[in-house]
Amino acid sequence: MTALLLTPGAGSDRDHSSLVALEKGLAPLPVGRFDFPYRKAGRKFPDPAPELIASLRDDAATFAAETGVEPAELVLGGRSMGGRMCSMAVAEGMPAKGLVLICYPLHPPGKPEKLRVEHLPAIDVPCLFISGTRDAFGTPDELLAATDTIPGAVTHHWVDRRSHDLKGADDEIVEATRAWLADLD
């Protein structure tokens, strides 16, 4: 048995439409949507990465206990910054069965020289990347090149003509995730 833990992007919270759609659309799979501490405290700006990763570890332990799923059987992920924090945690040794990374923020918009890829070669679990073909945080070619450094199996799902928000693509996100999870087991 597995379960999916989801985290939001920097400017959103656990109630982002994509995360809610995944919880509903993947039922009866246990799906947990978690906010980072800065969001719970009502702040708009994220805490430093080590604090976000520490809270992710705590949330994953709690979610695993609540669902009766072994921590190594959890699939971790989320949108943008949330997914990036999950990937960094796994690269640091946090157990996971796989990663679902929606709108991975490869670099800040307009700054392709500021890649956020140092940790990718340390990820040894299967990964699903769901991205828009017009995402300002990383083009398909940039993301393909960066994810080629990941030792674990990597699957890409491209949402045609969509930007970083993937507005209106929740059903497609759910279907791509469902198919990938079915192949994971």
Secondary structure, DSSP 8 states (H G I E B T S, - for coil): --EEEEE--TT--TT-HHHHHHHHHTTTS-EEE---HHHHTT-SS---HHHHHHHHHHHHHHHHHHHT--GGGEEEEEEHHHHHHHHHHHHTT---SEEEEES---S-TT-TTS---TTGGG--S-EEEEEETT-TT--HHHHHHHHTT-SS-EEEEEETT--TT-TT-HHHHHHHHHHHHHHH-
